[in-house]
Amino acid sequence: MQDKTFLMIPGPTPVPESILLAMAKHPIGHRSSEFSNILKEVYADLKWLFQTKNDVFIFTASGTGAMEAALANLVNQGDKVLSLIIGNFGARWANIAQSRGAVVEKLETELGEVITPEDLKEKLAQDAKKEIKIVTLTHSETSTGAKNDVKALCKIIKDHGAISVVDGVTSVGAMEIKMDEWGIDVLVSGSQKGFMIPPGLAFLAASKKAWEIHEKCLYPSFYFDWKAHKKAFLEDTTPWTPAVNLVFALHEALKIMKKEGLENIFARHKKIALGLRKAIRALGLELFVKDDENASYAITSILPPKGISVPDIRNGFKNDFDIVVANGQNQLKDKIFRMGTLGFISERDLITAVGSLEAVLLKLGYEFEIGSGVKQVIN
């Protein structure tokens, strides 16, 4: 049915009608006092969402732009960077660091696994001269559905004397992440995830320690230069032309999020994600991330039943129910399908998705107890 497509992918995610209407307003001048007043509220609300006293910058970019903005303002050629890799997006940090001339070391796990505190302590113990300057890591790894224990890992990084640079693209606004309390030095995110707005905005906050390293960066980015954004932030503006209508959308989204409250947002995402995992197990399917403690609340990766292909499952969702679920990426393509549960999503959506999955599997010849998945969701 036209205009009924439901996105259950890691992003873009569904957008509330009030946000769409806000975004549809006629643009205003980005140097006007009216726009500055909106930005002032948005900047304050972003601090609330990031749970930080640090300034949160807005870039007209994707989440990858924010990742670039982080390392392009910290890394000098020859700097040592340790990248903790549990999937494609952890590897992206390493690629960006290498593009800036860093000497990159990697601590990698099997796909679907996470970096343990013991793994990190052992790796950093090898850095006897404390030459590692930056450690990059991912909170919610979109490619696998695994989540790192950022709180524990950042403490270890801090104790070693390095700074932590965290990808919170699919966790900020969906999962508990406390920048200041957890000692995160740089935290980035993107608009098309838990923020419930379309792609096009990226966010970055940096600690005092990160700023000290930035001061020694010889060739910082021009477009993403922290100093330019800091100056503009203090004047309730932006250094370059922003995506004005996306800022309208962000303004409305943050109002909605504040009304729901952080703890309620986090509890909703956790309940829906764990409900989906219970339903998948009840249907006799295998979860790619086995342990619920290591599972993201934003995205769940599922192995197809034997003899049924991922493309057939995805086509069944789309053709029969107008629901979009994601394929695996790179080496996981056609080996897993991924169901997003972040942003503007409710238990009603989960019941619909699980019921649709049952219908798709039944049509494809998979044998299971009909209703067993939905029963887990509603109990």
C-alpha positions in Angstrom: 0.0 0.0 0.0 1.4 3.4 -0.9 3.0 5.4 1.9 2.8 2.5 4.4 6.4 1.4 4.1 7.8 0.6 7.6 11.6 0.8 8.1 13.1 -1.8 10.4 16.7 -1.2 9.4 19.6 0.5 11.3 18.8 3.8 9.6 17.1 5.7 8.2 14.5 5.0 10.8 10.8 6.0 11.0 10.0 9.7 11.5 7.1 11.0 13.6 4.6 13.1 11.7 5.2 16.2 13.9 8.9 16.1 12.9 8.0 15.8 9.2 5.7 18.8 9.5 8.4 20.8 11.3 10.9 19.9 8.5 8.3 21.0 5.9 8.3 24.6 7.1 9.6 27.3 4.7 13.4 27.8 5.3 14.5 30.9 7.2 17.9 32.7 7.1 20.5 30.8 8.9 22.1 34.0 10.2 18.8 35.4 11.5 18.0 35.9 15.2 15.0 33.5 14.7 17.3 30.7 13.7 19.8 31.5 16.5 17.1 31.2 19.0 16.2 27.7 17.7 19.9 26.7 17.7 20.3 27.9 21.3 17.6 25.5 22.5 18.9 22.7 20.3 22.5 23.1 21.6 21.2 22.9 25.2 19.0 19.9 24.5 21.9 18.1 22.8 23.9 18.4 26.0 21.0 16.9 27.9 20.9 14.0 25.4 24.6 13.4 25.4 24.6 13.7 29.2 27.5 16.1 29.1 28.6 19.6 30.0 30.7 19.7 26.9 29.5 21.6 23.8 27.9 19.4 21.2 28.6 20.5 17.6 26.2 20.0 14.7 27.6 19.1 11.3 25.8 18.9 8.0 27.0 15.4 7.3 26.4 11.7 7.9 27.6 9.9 11.0 30.8 9.0 9.1 31.3 12.8 8.8 31.3 13.1 12.6 33.9 10.2 12.7 36.0 12.1 10.3 35.5 15.3 12.3 36.8 13.5 15.4 40.1 12.1 14.1 40.8 15.0 11.7 41.0 17.3 14.7 43.2 15.0 16.8 45.6 13.0 14.7 49.1 14.0 13.5 51.1 11.9 11.2 52.8 9.2 13.0 50.5 9.2 16.1 49.7 5.8 17.4 46.0 4.9 17.4 44.5 1.7 18.7 41.2 0.7 17.1 38.9 -1.8 18.8 37.1 -3.6 16.0 34.0 -5.8 16.4 32.6 -5.1 12.9 32.5 -2.8 9.9 32.1 0.4 11.8 34.9 -0.3 14.2 37.1 -1.0 11.2 36.0 2.4 9.7 37.7 4.2 12.6 40.9 2.4 11.7 40.6 3.4 8.0 40.0 7.1 8.9 42.9 7.1 11.3 45.2 5.6 8.6 44.0 8.2 6.1 45.3 10.9 8.5 48.7 9.3 8.7 48.3 7.5 12.0 50.1 4.3 12.9 47.1 2.1 13.7 47.1 -1.0 15.8 44.0 -3.2 15.9 42.3 -5.3 18.6 39.7 -7.4 16.7 37.2 -10.0 17.7 35.2 -12.6 15.8 32.1 -11.0 14.3 29.2 -11.1 16.8 31.6 -10.9 19.8 32.7 -7.9 21.8 35.9 -6.5 23.3 36.2 -7.6 26.9 37.9 -5.5 29.6 40.5 -8.2 29.9 41.2 -8.1 26.2 41.8 -4.4 26.3 43.9 -4.5 29.5 46.2 -7.2 27.9 46.5 -5.1 24.7 47.4 -1.9 26.5 49.8 -3.6 28.8 51.9 -4.2 25.7 52.1 -0.4 25.2 54.8 -0.1 28.0 55.9 3.3 26.8 52.3 4.6 26.6 52.7 5.6 23.0 49.1 5.0 22.1 47.5 8.4 22.0 43.9 7.5 20.9 41.7 4.5 21.3 38.7 4.3 19.0 35.7 2.1 19.7 32.1 1.4 18.8 29.2 1.3 21.3 26.5 -0.3 19.1 28.0 -2.2 16.2 25.4 -1.9 13.5 26.9 -4.6 11.2 26.5 -7.4 13.8 24.1 -6.2 16.5 26.8 -6.4 19.3 27.4 -3.8 21.9 30.7 -3.0 23.7 30.8 -2.2 27.4 31.8 1.4 26.8 31.7 2.4 30.4 34.3 -0.3 31.4 36.4 0.1 28.3 36.7 3.9 28.6 37.9 3.6 32.2 40.7 1.3 31.2 41.6 3.7 28.3 41.6 6.7 30.7 43.8 4.8 33.3 46.3 4.1 30.5 46.5 7.8 29.7 45.0 7.7 26.2 41.8 9.3 25.1 38.6 7.4 24.0 36.9 8.2 20.8 33.5 6.5 20.7 31.0 5.8 17.8 27.6 6.4 19.3 25.8 6.6 16.0 23.2 4.0 16.8 23.3 4.3 20.6 22.9 8.0 21.4 19.1 8.5 21.8 18.4 4.8 22.0 20.7 3.2 24.6 22.2 4.4 27.9 25.5 6.3 27.3 26.7 8.9 29.7 29.5 10.9 28.2 30.8 12.7 31.3 30.1 10.0 33.9 31.7 7.3 31.8 34.7 9.4 31.0 34.2 9.4 27.2 36.5 11.9 25.5 34.9 12.2 22.1 31.4 11.0 21.3 29.8 11.1 17.9 26.4 10.3 16.5 24.1 10.8 13.5 20.5 12.0 12.9 18.9 9.1 11.1 19.0 6.7 14.1 17.7 7.4 17.6 17.1 11.0 16.8 14.1 10.1 14.7 14.9 12.5 11.8 16.2 11.9 8.3 19.9 11.6 7.4 22.0 14.7 7.1 23.1 15.8 10.5 26.0 14.6 12.6 27.0 15.4 16.2 30.2 15.6 18.1 31.2 16.4 21.7 34.7 16.6 23.0 36.2 16.6 26.6 38.7 19.0 28.0 41.4 16.4 27.5 40.4 15.9 23.9 40.6 19.6 23.3 44.2 19.6 24.7 45.2 17.1 22.0 43.3 19.1 19.4 45.4 22.1 20.3 48.5 20.2 19.1 46.9 19.0 15.9 49.0 20.4 13.1 46.6 20.1 10.2 43.0 20.0 11.5 40.1 19.8 9.1 38.8 23.0 7.6 35.1 22.2 7.3 35.0 20.2 10.6 37.5 22.4 12.5 36.5 22.3 16.2 37.7 25.9 16.8 35.4 27.3 14.1 32.4 25.3 15.5 33.2 26.3 19.1 33.2 30.0 18.1 29.9 29.6 16.3 28.5 27.6 19.2 29.1 30.4 21.6 27.3 32.8 19.3 24.3 30.4 18.8 25.1 29.9 15.1 27.1 27.6 12.8 30.3 28.3 11.0 29.0 27.3 7.6 25.5 27.0 6.0 23.6 24.4 7.9 20.8 22.1 6.8 18.2 24.6 8.2 15.1 22.4 7.8 16.8 19.4 9.4 17.6 21.6 12.4 13.8 22.4 12.5 13.3 18.6 12.6 16.0 18.2 15.3 14.4 20.9 17.4 11.0 19.1 17.4 12.7 15.7 17.9 14.5 16.8 21.0 11.2 18.2 22.4 9.6 14.8 21.9 12.6 13.0 23.5 12.6 15.3 26.5 8.9 14.8 27.1 9.4 11.0 27.1 12.5 11.3 29.3 15.9 9.6 29.0 15.2 6.7 31.3 11.9 5.9 29.5 13.6 6.1 26.1 16.3 3.6 27.2 13.8 1.3 28.8 11.6 1.3 25.7 14.4 0.3 23.4 15.7 -2.3 25.8 12.2 -3.9 26.2 11.6 -4.0 22.4 15.0 -5.4 21.6 14.9 -8.1 24.2 11.3 -8.9 23.2 12.4 -9.4 19.6 15.2 -11.6 20.8 12.8 -13.7 22.8 10.5 -14.1 19.8 13.3 -15.1 17.6 14.4 -17.8 20.0 10.7 -19.0 20.3 10.6 -19.4 16.5 13.7 -21.7 16.7 15.9 -19.2 14.8 19.5 -18.4 15.8 20.6 -15.0 16.9 24.0 -13.9 15.6 24.9 -12.3 19.0 24.3 -15.1 21.4 24.4 -13.4 24.8 21.8 -10.8 25.6 24.3 -8.9 27.7 26.4 -8.3 24.5 23.4 -7.4 22.3 22.6 -3.9 21.0 19.1 -2.6 21.7 19.2 -0.8 18.3 19.7 -3.6 15.9 19.2 -7.4 16.0 21.0 -9.8 13.6 19.3 -13.1 12.8 20.5 -16.2 10.9 17.9 -17.6 8.4 16.6 -21.1 8.8 18.4 -23.8 6.9 17.3 -23.9 3.3 15.7 -20.4 3.3 17.7 -17.5 1.9 18.1 -14.0 3.4 16.9 -12.4 0.1 13.7 -14.5 0.2 13.0 -13.4 3.7 13.7 -9.7 2.9 11.5 -10.0 -0.2 8.7 -11.5 1.7 8.8 -8.7 4.2 8.8 -6.0 1.5 6.4 -7.5 -1.0 3.8 -8.9 1.4 3.9 -6.4 4.3 5.9 -3.4 3.0 8.4 -3.8 5.8 12.1 -3.2 5.1 14.7 -5.3 7.0 18.4 -5.1 6.3 20.8 -7.6 4.8 24.2 -8.4 6.3 27.2 -6.4 5.2 30.4 -7.5 3.4 31.2 -11.0 4.5 27.8 -11.3 6.3 25.8 -10.5 3.2 23.1 -13.0 2.7 24.2 -14.8 5.9 22.1 -12.7 8.3 19.2 -10.3 8.2 19.0 -7.4 10.6 16.0 -5.9 12.2 16.3 -2.3 13.5 14.5 -1.4 16.8 15.5 2.2 17.4 14.0 5.6 17.3 10.3 6.0 16.6 9.3 2.5 17.4 6.8 0.9 19.8 5.5 -2.4 21.0 2.8 -2.3 18.4 5.4 -2.1 15.7 7.2 -5.1 17.2 4.0 -7.2 17.3 3.5 -6.3 13.6 7.0 -7.1 12.7 7.1 -10.5 14.5 3.7 -11.5 13.1 4.9 -10.6 9.6 8.1 -12.6 10.1 6.0 -15.6 11.1 3.9 -15.2 8.0 7.0 -14.9 5.8 8.6 -18.0 7.2 5.4 -20.0 7.0 5.0 -19.0 3.3 8.7 -20.0 2.7 8.1 -23.5 4.1 9.6 -23.2 7.6 8.0 -25.3 10.2 7.3 -23.8 13.6 4.5 -23.3 16.1 2.4 -20.5 14.7 2.0 -17.6 17.1 5.0 -18.7 19.2 6.9 -15.5 18.4 4.0 -13.1 18.9 3.2 -14.8 22.2 6.6 -13.9 23.5 6.2 -10.3 22.6 2.8 -9.8 24.2 3.6 -11.7 27.4 
